[in-house]
Amino acid sequence: MRTEVLAGGADPLEQNDERANRFGIRPTSLSDFIGQAELKRHLRIICGAARERAQTVEHMLFAGPPGLGKTTLAGIVAAEMGVATQTTSGPALERAGDLAAILTKLADGDVLFIDEIHRLSRAVEEVLYPAMEDFRVDIVLGKGPAARSIPLDLPNFTLIGATTRTSLITGPLRDRFGFTARLDFYPPGELEQIVARTAGILGVEVTAAAGAEIATRARGTPRIANRLLRLVRDFAQVEGNGRVDEATAEAALAVFGVDGRGLDKQDRAVLDALCRGFGGGPVGLSTLAISVSEPAETVEEVYEPFLITQGLMMRTPRGRVAMPAAWEHLGLEPPSGQPGAGGFAGGDAEARNDSERPAGLFD
């Protein structure tokens, strides 16, 4: 299987993915992929049926938080079909011509993977409509009244899109995908298997207890589990004897600021601002973001999902509210009355803006 990156910047997450490829960490088959059992069964059925009919598979949309395997599964689909993968991202496709150039270079049966597909511009998205439905792209020659459109046939291909924000994908684009799936956070048991597999590939001796400790702090995310494993390995190599046992894992994660629930320094800063700075809330998103010197989008997309799933924070129509577990985790006493009963900081206007946001990040 050939994989080619066609466009995109030096995104840190993409660099981590490239590192995973170099070390052979990324699974290349459904049987090697750990977790997401129901989704794997669906893909096995879809790919198997397409192979028997000698056809391309349906266009697919994978949704879910970062680091759960959307990019990996796109590559696995291509491998199951024995075709090449062409990779790009929504922000990298600035003009309709960028996408048209990629589409015309595809070979028959190729998989085109577009990460962050929700960030496509409207002009680029409109090029996808006939490409997905009719395997055709319209090339516009000239300008003004003399402009004319020439249809250009494309080879049969499969588009696989990945998104963390399904609600931002327009209806016409979403409806053109023949199969959609949402990836869920991984339970600790599956993360332990992932840590053990990666440790074997990296040649690191990791005890079962150490693997469980890393998995517990990995926020339900394989990418984070592998990242923590590499940090613990480095710590064991420099500060220990190279072997990773439970005590070594705990010491390493403490050095790197990852606590027992998987929260890092900035996660705790968000909780601390919510509890200490705003009395537990409710507080508006932009006000909370300013208090921790982060863009509102970063707080909403990166920090809040995990804090909410951990029962540490809640979104309400009036703003963000700290839950009892947040106070306990920080070693603070909550205010009297209901959790987060402090006065609203941020103003009614901001509260209304928060209430107008999509209720769930991945809905």
NUDO-67222 format. One record per residue (C-alpha): residue number from 1; residue in one letter; chain; x, y, z. Coordinates in Angstrom, 3 decimals. Last residue first. Example, Ala and Ser with C-alpha at 12.3 -4.5 7.8 and 13.67 -1.06 7.14 Angstrom:
# residues 2
[2,S,A,[13.670,-1.060,7.140]]
[1,A,A,[12.300,-4.500,7.800]]
//
This chain:
# residues 363
[363,D,A,[-22.656,15.408,17.974]]
[362,F,A,[-18.876,15.549,18.464]]
[361,L,A,[-18.491,18.691,20.526]]
[360,G,A,[-21.863,18.397,22.170]]
[359,A,A,[-24.492,21.020,22.924]]
[358,P,A,[-23.677,23.054,19.830]]
[357,R,A,[-23.191,26.707,20.855]]
[356,E,A,[-26.237,28.878,21.428]]
[355,S,A,[-26.066,28.417,25.184]]
[354,D,A,[-22.541,29.792,25.209]]
[353,N,A,[-23.633,32.936,23.373]]
[352,R,A,[-26.479,33.406,25.841]]
[351,A,A,[-24.068,33.196,28.738]]
[350,E,A,[-21.839,35.700,27.007]]
[349,A,A,[-24.698,38.180,26.803]]
[348,D,A,[-25.694,37.501,30.410]]
[347,G,A,[-22.310,38.580,31.707]]
[346,G,A,[-18.955,36.903,32.133]]
[345,A,A,[-18.825,35.846,35.725]]
[344,F,A,[-22.011,34.343,37.122]]
[343,G,A,[-22.082,34.287,40.900]]
[342,G,A,[-20.967,31.162,42.716]]
[341,A,A,[-23.219,28.130,42.914]]
[340,G,A,[-20.703,25.855,41.237]]
[339,P,A,[-21.917,22.798,43.079]]
[338,Q,A,[-25.197,23.340,44.966]]
[337,G,A,[-25.179,25.008,48.339]]
[336,S,A,[-22.083,26.120,50.183]]
[335,P,A,[-18.988,26.764,48.139]]
[334,P,A,[-16.745,23.807,47.314]]
[333,E,A,[-13.766,23.096,49.600]]
[332,L,A,[-10.540,22.639,47.686]]
[331,G,A,[-8.148,19.709,47.276]]
[330,L,A,[-7.891,20.235,43.529]]
[329,H,A,[-9.398,16.814,42.797]]
[328,E,A,[-12.099,17.352,45.427]]
[327,W,A,[-13.134,20.668,43.941]]
[326,A,A,[-13.290,19.116,40.485]]
[325,A,A,[-15.211,16.071,41.741]]
[324,P,A,[-17.947,18.365,43.087]]
[323,M,A,[-18.624,19.681,39.553]]
[322,A,A,[-17.333,23.002,38.271]]
[321,V,A,[-19.787,24.939,36.089]]
[320,R,A,[-19.326,26.378,32.598]]
[319,G,A,[-21.903,28.843,31.289]]
[318,R,A,[-25.507,29.991,31.688]]
[317,P,A,[-27.117,27.403,29.393]]
[316,T,A,[-25.047,24.758,31.210]]
[315,R,A,[-21.814,22.966,30.384]]
[314,M,A,[-20.462,20.715,33.120]]
[313,M,A,[-17.010,20.193,34.560]]
[312,L,A,[-15.183,17.522,36.543]]
[311,G,A,[-17.337,14.546,35.576]]
[310,Q,A,[-14.462,12.842,33.768]]
[309,T,A,[-16.311,13.086,30.440]]
[308,I,A,[-16.639,16.838,31.025]]
[307,L,A,[-12.958,17.365,31.803]]
[306,F,A,[-12.036,15.263,28.760]]
[305,P,A,[-14.233,17.249,26.374]]
[304,E,A,[-13.334,20.613,27.972]]
[303,Y,A,[-9.586,20.680,27.380]]
[302,V,A,[-8.978,20.381,23.643]]
[301,E,A,[-12.061,21.548,21.728]]
[300,E,A,[-13.653,24.125,24.033]]
[299,V,A,[-10.468,25.403,25.660]]
[298,T,A,[-8.740,25.542,22.288]]
[297,E,A,[-11.683,27.331,20.647]]
[296,A,A,[-11.728,29.935,23.422]]
[295,P,A,[-8.106,30.782,22.698]]
[294,E,A,[-5.860,30.216,25.733]]
[293,S,A,[-4.421,32.608,28.296]]
[292,V,A,[-5.922,30.732,31.288]]
[291,S,A,[-8.176,33.601,32.418]]
[290,I,A,[-8.906,34.552,28.820]]
[289,A,A,[-10.350,31.089,28.160]]
[288,L,A,[-12.658,31.278,31.190]]
[287,T,A,[-13.984,34.640,30.044]]
[286,S,A,[-14.469,33.349,26.497]]
[285,L,A,[-16.347,30.268,27.705]]
[284,G,A,[-18.741,32.055,30.033]]
[283,V,A,[-18.734,31.344,33.764]]
[282,P,A,[-21.208,29.450,35.923]]
[281,G,A,[-19.127,29.169,37.919]]
[280,G,A,[-17.163,27.248,40.537]]
[279,G,A,[-16.267,30.337,42.529]]
[278,F,A,[-14.964,32.153,39.470]]
[277,G,A,[-11.244,32.419,40.066]]
[276,R,A,[-10.757,29.596,42.512]]
[275,C,A,[-13.016,26.962,40.954]]
[274,L,A,[-13.069,27.829,37.243]]
[273,A,A,[-9.512,29.141,37.231]]
[272,D,A,[-8.307,26.024,39.055]]
[271,L,A,[-10.158,23.748,36.644]]
[270,V,A,[-8.607,25.446,33.621]]
[269,A,A,[-5.163,25.449,35.258]]
[268,R,A,[-5.568,21.761,36.103]]
[267,D,A,[-6.081,20.949,32.451]]
[266,Q,A,[-3.087,23.159,31.649]]
[265,K,A,[-0.753,21.277,33.982]]
[264,D,A,[-1.811,17.810,32.833]]
[263,L,A,[-4.842,15.760,33.812]]
[262,G,A,[-4.566,11.989,33.368]]
[261,R,A,[-6.616,11.121,36.430]]
[260,G,A,[-3.579,10.205,38.541]]
[259,D,A,[-1.655,13.313,37.570]]
[258,V,A,[0.451,14.049,34.502]]
[257,G,A,[3.056,16.697,35.349]]
[256,F,A,[6.045,15.276,33.453]]
[255,V,A,[7.915,14.490,36.671]]
[254,A,A,[4.795,12.871,38.140]]
[253,L,A,[4.428,10.726,35.021]]
[252,A,A,[8.006,9.540,35.410]]
[251,A,A,[7.653,8.711,39.100]]
[250,E,A,[4.428,6.768,38.554]]
[249,A,A,[5.900,4.849,35.619]]
[248,T,A,[9.069,4.036,37.563]]
[247,A,A,[7.062,2.797,40.541]]
[246,E,A,[4.877,0.622,38.309]]
[245,D,A,[7.782,-0.976,36.469]]
[244,V,A,[9.516,0.250,33.333]]
[243,R,A,[12.950,-1.300,32.787]]
[242,G,A,[15.654,0.991,31.427]]
[241,N,A,[17.733,0.872,34.605]]
[240,G,A,[16.533,4.150,36.073]]
[239,E,A,[16.876,7.917,35.685]]
[238,V,A,[18.041,8.154,32.066]]
[237,Q,A,[16.506,5.051,30.450]]
[236,A,A,[13.528,4.900,32.781]]
[235,F,A,[12.722,8.552,32.097]]
[234,D,A,[12.979,8.036,28.346]]
[233,R,A,[10.682,4.996,28.542]]
[232,V,A,[8.197,6.953,30.655]]
[231,L,A,[8.116,9.696,28.027]]
[230,R,A,[7.673,7.156,25.215]]
[229,L,A,[4.865,5.432,27.121]]
[228,L,A,[3.160,8.767,27.724]]
[227,R,A,[3.122,9.453,23.979]]
[226,N,A,[1.798,5.970,23.215]]
[225,A,A,[-1.029,6.357,25.733]]
[224,I,A,[-1.745,9.862,24.417]]
[223,R,A,[-2.164,8.572,20.865]]
[222,P,A,[-4.266,5.675,22.147]]
[221,T,A,[-6.807,7.988,23.854]]
[220,G,A,[-9.007,7.140,26.849]]
[219,R,A,[-7.439,9.993,28.796]]
[218,A,A,[-4.050,8.225,28.909]]
[217,R,A,[-3.712,8.327,32.695]]
[216,T,A,[-5.257,4.921,33.377]]
[215,A,A,[-3.367,3.411,30.442]]
[214,I,A,[-0.012,4.513,31.865]]
[213,E,A,[-0.799,2.953,35.243]]
[212,A,A,[-2.077,-0.240,33.607]]
[211,G,A,[1.112,-0.537,31.581]]
[210,A,A,[3.152,-0.090,34.751]]
[209,A,A,[1.178,-2.851,36.484]]
[208,A,A,[1.624,-5.176,33.505]]
[207,T,A,[5.370,-4.602,33.542]]
[206,V,A,[7.026,-2.721,30.688]]
[205,E,A,[10.251,-3.914,29.038]]
[204,V,A,[10.862,-1.599,26.082]]
[203,G,A,[11.745,-2.914,22.620]]
[202,L,A,[9.883,-0.165,20.786]]
[201,I,A,[7.613,-2.674,19.020]]
[200,G,A,[7.027,-4.610,22.230]]
[199,A,A,[6.281,-1.426,24.144]]
[198,T,A,[3.790,-0.452,21.443]]
[197,R,A,[1.894,-3.736,21.830]]
[196,A,A,[1.892,-3.548,25.631]]
[195,V,A,[0.684,0.072,25.559]]
[194,I,A,[-2.082,-0.842,23.099]]
[193,Q,A,[-3.181,-3.789,25.236]]
[192,E,A,[-3.267,-1.539,28.309]]
[191,L,A,[-5.316,0.960,26.290]]
[190,E,A,[-7.841,-1.799,25.599]]
[189,G,A,[-8.204,-2.533,29.317]]
[188,P,A,[-8.380,1.160,30.226]]
[187,P,A,[-11.518,1.725,28.106]]
[186,Y,A,[-11.039,3.572,24.795]]
[185,F,A,[-12.830,6.814,23.923]]
[184,D,A,[-15.376,6.384,21.147]]
[183,L,A,[-15.043,6.606,17.371]]
[182,R,A,[-18.105,7.848,15.523]]
[181,A,A,[-19.049,6.256,12.245]]
[180,T,A,[-20.477,7.347,8.910]]
[179,F,A,[-21.039,5.250,5.800]]
[178,G,A,[-22.343,6.226,2.371]]
[177,F,A,[-21.114,9.793,2.680]]
[176,R,A,[-22.987,12.172,0.401]]
[175,D,A,[-25.417,13.231,3.123]]
[174,R,A,[-22.614,14.836,5.147]]
[173,L,A,[-21.655,17.083,2.238]]
[172,P,A,[-25.183,18.346,1.591]]
[171,G,A,[-25.840,18.744,5.342]]
[170,T,A,[-22.842,20.955,6.004]]
[169,I,A,[-20.128,19.725,8.330]]
[168,L,A,[-19.792,21.963,11.394]]
[167,S,A,[-21.936,19.682,13.593]]
[166,T,A,[-19.533,16.818,12.945]]
[165,R,A,[-16.749,18.644,14.754]]
[164,T,A,[-13.799,16.336,15.425]]
[163,T,A,[-13.668,15.351,11.782]]
[162,A,A,[-12.192,12.760,9.460]]
[161,G,A,[-13.166,12.303,5.824]]
[160,I,A,[-12.675,9.220,3.698]]
[159,L,A,[-13.256,9.690,-0.023]]
[158,T,A,[-13.187,6.518,-2.091]]
[157,F,A,[-12.177,6.589,-5.742]]
[156,N,A,[-13.568,5.679,-9.149]]
[155,P,A,[-11.406,7.448,-11.697]]
[154,L,A,[-12.382,11.011,-12.561]]
[153,D,A,[-14.147,12.367,-15.635]]
[152,L,A,[-13.565,16.000,-16.521]]
[151,P,A,[-16.503,18.295,-17.186]]
[150,I,A,[-15.549,21.543,-18.975]]
[149,S,A,[-17.114,24.747,-17.715]]
[148,R,A,[-17.035,27.945,-19.739]]
[147,A,A,[-16.056,31.510,-18.981]]
[146,A,A,[-16.624,34.049,-21.752]]
[145,P,A,[-19.171,36.040,-19.752]]
[144,G,A,[-16.655,36.564,-16.933]]
[143,K,A,[-13.510,34.517,-16.711]]
[142,G,A,[-11.794,31.778,-18.668]]
[141,L,A,[-11.852,28.021,-18.201]]
[140,V,A,[-13.794,26.396,-15.384]]
[139,I,A,[-12.971,22.731,-14.733]]
[138,D,A,[-15.930,20.645,-13.571]]
[137,V,A,[-15.015,17.499,-11.673]]
[136,R,A,[-16.592,14.106,-12.232]]
[135,F,A,[-16.826,10.923,-10.245]]
[134,D,A,[-20.638,11.238,-10.340]]
[133,E,A,[-21.588,11.422,-6.669]]
[132,M,A,[-18.328,12.092,-4.830]]
[131,A,A,[-16.711,14.211,-7.547]]
[130,P,A,[-19.983,15.998,-8.302]]
[129,Y,A,[-20.209,17.194,-4.663]]
[128,L,A,[-16.497,17.568,-3.957]]
[127,V,A,[-16.049,20.714,-6.036]]
[126,E,A,[-18.761,22.343,-3.925]]
[125,E,A,[-16.687,21.701,-0.812]]
[124,V,A,[-13.762,23.640,-2.217]]
[123,A,A,[-15.908,26.730,-2.780]]
[122,R,A,[-17.580,26.367,0.631]]
[121,S,A,[-14.240,26.230,2.410]]
[120,L,A,[-13.168,22.952,3.969]]
[119,R,A,[-12.712,23.094,7.749]]
[118,H,A,[-15.186,20.283,8.497]]
[117,I,A,[-12.861,17.926,6.609]]
[116,E,A,[-10.376,18.070,9.449]]
[115,D,A,[-8.450,15.249,7.757]]
[114,I,A,[-9.155,14.508,4.114]]
[113,F,A,[-8.246,10.961,3.045]]
[112,L,A,[-8.457,10.147,-0.652]]
[111,V,A,[-8.533,6.367,-1.103]]
[110,D,A,[-7.491,5.102,-4.528]]
[109,G,A,[-9.723,2.715,-6.507]]
[108,D,A,[-8.627,3.937,-9.941]]
[107,A,A,[-5.653,6.256,-9.631]]
[106,L,A,[-5.943,9.771,-8.260]]
[105,K,A,[-4.107,12.597,-10.019]]
[104,T,A,[-7.266,14.365,-11.222]]
[103,L,A,[-8.615,14.521,-7.670]]
[102,I,A,[-5.492,16.194,-6.316]]
[101,A,A,[-5.523,18.965,-8.926]]
[100,A,A,[-9.253,19.525,-8.402]]
[99,L,A,[-8.680,19.883,-4.657]]
[98,D,A,[-6.097,22.622,-5.070]]
[97,G,A,[-8.148,24.259,-7.830]]
[96,A,A,[-11.049,24.771,-5.451]]
[95,R,A,[-8.783,26.910,-3.325]]
[94,E,A,[-7.432,26.709,0.235]]
[93,L,A,[-7.132,22.946,0.508]]
[92,A,A,[-4.530,22.822,3.308]]
[91,P,A,[-7.110,23.761,5.959]]
[90,G,A,[-9.240,20.697,5.091]]
[89,S,A,[-6.425,18.185,5.206]]
[88,T,A,[-4.476,15.970,2.799]]
[87,T,A,[-3.692,12.290,2.359]]
[86,Q,A,[-3.608,10.056,-0.718]]
[85,T,A,[-3.925,6.381,0.149]]
[84,A,A,[-3.073,3.614,-2.311]]
[83,V,A,[-5.077,0.460,-3.010]]
[82,G,A,[-5.169,-3.143,-1.789]]
[81,M,A,[-8.757,-2.953,-0.535]]
[80,E,A,[-7.873,-3.991,3.013]]
[79,A,A,[-4.837,-1.694,2.817]]
[78,A,A,[-6.991,1.260,1.763]]
[77,V,A,[-9.405,0.596,4.632]]
[76,I,A,[-6.414,0.292,6.978]]
[75,G,A,[-5.085,3.678,5.905]]
[74,A,A,[-8.423,5.306,6.682]]
[73,L,A,[-8.494,3.398,9.975]]
[72,T,A,[-5.148,4.892,10.989]]
[71,T,A,[-6.305,8.421,10.230]]
[70,K,A,[-9.417,7.977,12.387]]
[69,G,A,[-7.513,6.202,15.170]]
[68,L,A,[-8.580,7.705,18.501]]
[67,G,A,[-6.042,10.538,18.609]]
[66,P,A,[-8.350,13.504,18.236]]
[65,P,A,[-11.972,13.258,19.392]]
[64,G,A,[-14.597,11.677,17.160]]
[63,A,A,[-15.904,11.428,13.628]]
[62,F,A,[-15.066,9.124,10.719]]
[61,L,A,[-16.862,9.819,7.441]]
[60,M,A,[-16.796,7.235,4.666]]
[59,H,A,[-17.318,7.175,0.894]]
[58,E,A,[-18.483,3.693,-0.072]]
[57,V,A,[-15.961,1.036,-1.018]]
[56,T,A,[-14.624,0.689,-4.551]]
[55,Q,A,[-15.876,-2.209,-6.612]]
[54,A,A,[-14.606,-5.698,-7.459]]
[53,R,A,[-17.935,-7.153,-6.265]]
[52,E,A,[-16.177,-9.557,-3.875]]
[51,R,A,[-13.776,-6.806,-2.827]]
[50,A,A,[-16.650,-4.413,-2.099]]
[49,A,A,[-18.395,-7.015,0.066]]
[48,G,A,[-15.252,-7.647,2.103]]
[47,C,A,[-14.581,-3.938,2.548]]
[46,I,A,[-18.084,-3.225,3.836]]
[45,I,A,[-18.252,-6.292,6.096]]
[44,R,A,[-14.792,-5.770,7.603]]
[43,L,A,[-15.546,-2.078,8.023]]
[42,H,A,[-18.718,-2.820,9.990]]
[41,R,A,[-16.922,-5.367,12.167]]
[40,K,A,[-14.133,-2.890,12.849]]
[39,L,A,[-16.698,-0.275,13.866]]
[38,E,A,[-18.273,-2.662,16.368]]
[37,A,A,[-14.928,-3.628,17.884]]
[36,Q,A,[-13.568,-0.089,18.334]]
[35,G,A,[-10.523,-1.518,20.160]]
[34,I,A,[-7.125,-2.775,19.010]]
[33,F,A,[-6.189,-2.656,15.307]]
[32,D,A,[-3.999,-5.609,14.280]]
[31,S,A,[-6.913,-7.642,12.905]]
[30,L,A,[-8.186,-4.587,11.049]]
[29,S,A,[-4.840,-4.186,9.314]]
[28,T,A,[-1.984,-1.667,9.208]]
[27,P,A,[-1.644,-0.772,12.872]]
[26,R,A,[0.474,2.357,13.557]]
[25,I,A,[3.487,1.593,15.717]]
[24,G,A,[5.811,0.741,12.834]]
[23,F,A,[8.523,3.003,14.246]]
[22,R,A,[8.487,5.234,11.182]]
[21,N,A,[4.682,5.244,11.012]]
[20,A,A,[4.338,6.357,14.632]]
[19,R,A,[6.796,9.168,13.959]]
[18,E,A,[4.611,10.263,11.031]]
[17,D,A,[1.582,10.251,13.348]]
[16,N,A,[3.440,12.376,15.895]]
[15,Q,A,[4.307,14.810,13.098]]
[14,E,A,[0.620,14.915,12.134]]
[13,L,A,[-0.249,15.787,15.732]]
[12,P,A,[2.367,18.539,15.731]]
[11,D,A,[0.979,20.082,12.506]]
[10,A,A,[3.747,20.854,10.073]]
[9,G,A,[1.516,22.158,7.319]]
[8,G,A,[-0.536,20.323,4.738]]
[7,A,A,[-0.631,18.980,1.235]]
[6,L,A,[-0.306,15.750,-0.717]]
[5,V,A,[0.851,13.243,1.855]]
[4,E,A,[1.304,9.969,-0.001]]
[3,T,A,[0.633,6.452,1.220]]
[2,R,A,[1.350,3.424,-0.952]]
[1,M,A,[0.000,0.000,0.000]]
//
